[in-house]
Amino acid sequence: MSKLSFRARALDAAKPLPIYRGKDMPDLNDCVSINRAVPQMPTGMEKEEESEHHLQRAISAQQVFREKKESMVIPVPEAESNVNYYNRLYKGEFKQPKQFIHIQPFNLDNEQPDYDMDSEDETLLNRLNRKMEIKPLQFEIMIDRLEKASSNQLVTLQEAKLLLNEDDYLIKAVYDYWVRKRKNCRGPSLIPQIKQEKRDGSTNNDPYVAFRRRTEKMQTRKVMCKLDLIECTIIVFKTSIFFS
């Protein structure tokens, strides 16, 4: 693959440079175009990732539409800063504790759920607390169990009652809310998961795959070739000395 640019050759002091006067210059229409395209430098990315749509658009804009290449960029998530929310979480009243935080290893009874509440969950929790007392951790554990018990097919209400050891009214309220939120969710799960490469190779061109398997390539090193050449030279030299 070559990009549309002209490669400037270095001057050679051993070769004379031709000098043309204005009247000796040939007509541009009569000249034959010389193709001296520069080979494209490697992008440093995997071969499958180089065919990604946004990357190819950005490269094409840089090569062809140089004056409009600012509009062709690879989309990245925007970072937002909320100063009031930050000041409410971190009030600047930290005191150095006397000892480090200690936890019991392999304590599976107090394992924290993977699901984290959001602002929509807090609204539902405040409405449920008017009739019964439910803690945020208890709500997160219920949603976490429903998520982990469902893959491509959602669990039914009867299965949720067997899965959750809570009051029937609470289970039905949380279940209906979870089903509605799960259907409105664009992803496969409410718990964020790292997208990994599939074995069938269907995600080769997916730019959101976090980890890819590196293909082992057999390469012959030049150092080994040089060592073999030196060894052959030594054997020939010893043979010539022996017969001489």
C-alpha positions in Angstrom: 0.0 0.0 0.0 1.4 3.4 -1.0 0.3 6.9 -0.2 0.2 9.8 -2.6 3.4 11.7 -1.9 6.6 12.4 -3.7 9.9 11.1 -2.3 12.8 13.5 -2.4 16.0 11.6 -3.3 19.2 12.5 -1.6 21.9 14.3 -3.6 24.9 12.3 -4.7 28.1 14.2 -4.8 29.6 11.7 -7.2 27.0 12.3 -9.9 26.7 15.6 -11.8 23.5 17.5 -11.7 21.8 18.5 -15.0 21.1 22.2 -15.4 18.2 23.3 -17.5 17.5 26.8 -18.7 14.0 28.2 -19.1 13.9 27.7 -22.8 15.2 24.1 -22.4 12.4 23.1 -20.0 10.1 20.5 -21.6 6.4 20.9 -21.7 4.6 19.4 -18.7 2.0 17.8 -20.9 4.7 15.9 -22.8 6.4 14.6 -19.7 5.7 11.1 -18.5 4.6 11.0 -14.9 7.0 9.2 -12.6 5.6 7.0 -10.0 7.8 7.4 -6.9 5.3 6.7 -4.2 6.5 6.2 -0.6 5.7 2.9 1.1 3.4 3.4 4.0 5.1 3.1 7.4 3.6 0.5 9.7 0.9 1.8 12.0 2.0 -0.3 15.0 -1.4 -2.0 15.2 -2.5 -5.5 14.6 -3.3 -6.5 11.0 -7.0 -7.0 11.8 -7.3 -3.6 13.5 -5.8 -1.8 10.5 -9.0 -2.5 8.6 -11.2 -0.7 11.1 -13.6 1.7 9.5 -12.7 4.9 11.5 -9.0 4.3 11.2 -9.2 3.9 7.4 -11.2 7.0 7.1 -8.6 9.0 9.1 -5.7 7.6 7.1 -7.5 8.3 3.8 -8.3 11.9 4.9 -4.7 12.4 5.8 -3.4 11.2 2.5 -6.0 12.7 0.1 -7.9 15.4 1.8 -5.1 17.1 3.7 -7.1 20.3 4.2 -10.0 18.5 5.7 -8.3 15.8 7.8 -9.3 17.5 11.0 -12.9 16.4 10.5 -11.8 12.8 10.0 -10.9 11.5 13.5 -11.2 8.3 15.4 -14.1 8.7 17.9 -13.1 8.4 21.5 -15.3 8.8 24.6 -15.5 12.3 26.0 -14.4 13.0 29.6 -16.8 15.1 31.7 -15.9 16.8 34.9 -18.5 17.6 37.6 -16.9 19.8 40.2 -19.9 19.8 42.6 -20.2 16.0 42.5 -16.4 15.7 43.2 -16.5 18.2 46.1 -19.4 16.3 47.6 -17.6 13.0 47.5 -14.2 14.3 48.5 -14.6 16.9 51.2 -10.9 17.3 52.0 -11.3 16.1 55.6 -9.1 13.0 55.3 -7.2 11.8 58.3 -4.4 9.3 58.2 -5.5 6.1 60.0 -3.3 4.5 62.5 -3.2 1.1 60.7 -4.0 -0.3 57.3 -7.4 -1.7 56.3 -7.5 -5.5 57.1 -9.8 -8.0 55.3 -10.3 -11.7 55.9 -8.9 -13.7 53.0 -11.2 -16.2 51.3 -14.2 -14.8 53.0 -16.9 -15.8 50.5 -19.8 -15.0 52.8 -19.3 -11.3 52.6 -18.4 -11.2 48.9 -19.5 -7.9 47.3 -21.8 -8.0 44.2 -20.5 -7.0 40.8 -23.6 -4.8 40.1 -23.4 -1.1 41.1 -26.4 1.1 41.7 -27.0 4.2 39.6 -29.3 7.2 40.0 -32.3 5.4 38.5 -31.9 2.6 41.0 -31.7 5.1 43.9 -35.1 6.5 42.8 -36.6 3.1 42.9 -35.0 2.3 46.3 -36.4 5.5 47.8 -39.9 4.6 46.6 -39.6 1.1 48.1 -38.3 2.4 51.4 -41.6 4.1 52.0 -43.3 0.7 52.5 -40.4 -1.5 53.7 -36.7 -1.1 54.6 -34.3 -2.2 52.0 -30.6 -1.4 52.0 -28.6 -0.5 48.9 -26.3 -3.6 49.3 -29.4 -5.8 49.5 -30.8 -4.3 46.3 -27.4 -4.8 44.5 -27.3 -8.4 45.6 -30.7 -9.1 44.2 -30.0 -7.5 40.8 -26.6 -9.2 40.7 -28.2 -12.7 41.2 -30.8 -12.0 38.5 -28.1 -10.9 36.1 -25.8 -13.9 36.7 -28.7 -16.3 36.5 -29.7 -14.9 33.1 -27.7 -15.2 29.9 -29.5 -15.0 26.6 -32.9 -15.7 28.2 -34.3 -13.9 31.2 -35.4 -15.8 34.3 -39.1 -16.0 35.0 -40.8 -14.6 38.1 -41.1 -18.1 39.6 -37.4 -18.7 39.1 -36.6 -15.4 40.7 -38.7 -16.3 43.8 -36.6 -19.4 44.2 -33.4 -17.5 43.6 -34.1 -14.6 45.9 -35.0 -15.2 49.6 -37.0 -12.1 50.1 -40.6 -10.9 50.5 -42.9 -11.6 47.5 -43.8 -7.9 47.1 -40.2 -6.9 47.1 -39.2 -9.6 44.7 -42.0 -8.7 42.2 -41.2 -5.0 42.4 -37.5 -5.6 41.8 -38.1 -8.2 39.2 -40.4 -6.0 37.1 -37.9 -3.1 37.4 -35.0 -5.3 36.4 -36.9 -6.8 33.3 -37.8 -3.3 32.1 -34.3 -2.0 32.6 -32.7 -5.1 31.0 -34.9 -4.7 27.9 -34.0 -1.0 27.6 -30.3 -1.8 28.0 -28.4 -1.9 24.7 -25.8 -4.3 26.0 -26.1 -8.0 26.8 -26.0 -7.3 30.6 -26.4 -4.6 33.1 -23.0 -5.5 34.6 -20.1 -4.1 32.5 -18.0 -6.8 31.0 -14.8 -6.8 29.0 -15.4 -7.8 25.4 -13.0 -10.5 24.5 -12.1 -12.2 21.2 -14.3 -15.2 20.1 -12.7 -18.4 18.9 -14.7 -18.5 15.7 -12.9 -15.3 14.5 -16.2 -13.2 14.2 -14.7 -10.4 16.3 -11.5 -9.8 14.2 -12.7 -6.4 12.9 -14.4 -5.3 16.1 -12.5 -2.3 17.6 -14.0 -2.8 21.1 -12.4 -6.1 21.8 -10.1 -5.6 24.7 -7.7 -8.5 24.4 -6.6 -10.4 21.3 -4.6 -13.6 21.0 -1.3 -12.9 19.5 -0.4 -15.1 16.6 3.0 -16.7 16.9 5.0 -16.1 13.7 8.1 -18.1 12.9 10.9 -15.8 12.0 14.4 -16.6 10.9 16.9 -14.3 12.5 19.8 -13.0 10.6 22.1 -13.7 13.6 21.6 -17.4 13.2 22.4 -17.3 9.5 25.6 -15.4 10.2 26.6 -18.0 12.8 26.0 -20.8 10.4 28.1 -19.1 7.8 30.9 -18.6 10.3 30.8 -22.2 11.3 30.9 -23.4 7.7 33.9 -21.1 7.1 35.8 -22.5 10.1 35.1 -26.1 8.9 36.4 -25.3 5.4 39.5 -23.6 7.0 40.3 -26.6 9.2 39.9 -29.0 6.3 42.2 -27.0 4.1 44.8 -26.9 6.9 44.5 -30.7 7.4 45.1 -31.6 3.8 47.8 -29.0 3.3 
